[in-house]
Amino acid sequence: MPSPVNRRSVDLSAFPDLVVIYLGMRVRTLAGIKTLLGLGPQIDKAGAGRPEGLLHFENNIIYSLFPLHIGMRWYWKDFASMERWTRSEPHRIWWQNFLRSSGGTGFWHEVYCMRGEMEGTYVDVNLPPVGFQAFAPGVPLRGPMFSARKRLHLSGEGPAQPAGVAEAELY
């Protein structure tokens, strides 16, 4: 008897350099609710603006209510497109501001590349652990661990870090 279930897959052969990034913010203090709610609409607007190389985005995936923890998933045609966008506005400003003050939140991202590389960053996100944190040892974001490009073992330098977020300026 044939199955009534409609099973499907996707042909990703046209996207050999596909990069999927999961990002999230977790509220740590009462002020973090304001930070999270203030950034949400800005992030939606950025995705809707379809920056070059962004194939698709899904925002407001709720991971938990207690603590409040909201995430998103963005699909990029390649790492270079994603990296260029992170060095441009509005992302550059968000990151500079966050590194000055996390506003009562924690931020994390995990990157999954079609070619097999993966990496994660967790800023002011401790317990409960998120993603890779649940099973892999944490290490400081210093030296070769400072840059996503280096954590992914990608060649080349990529765009310069914006002022205020370079390793030498932070540590």
Secondary structure, DSSP 8 states (H G I E B T S, - for coil): ---SS-------TT-TT-EEEEEEEEE-SHHHHHHHHHHHHHHHHHHHT--TTEEEEEEEEEEEETTEEEEEEEEES-HHHHHHHHTSTTHHHHHHHHHH--TTEEEEEEEEETTS-EEEEEES--SS--GGGGTS----S-GGGS-HHHHTT--S--S---TT-SHHHH-
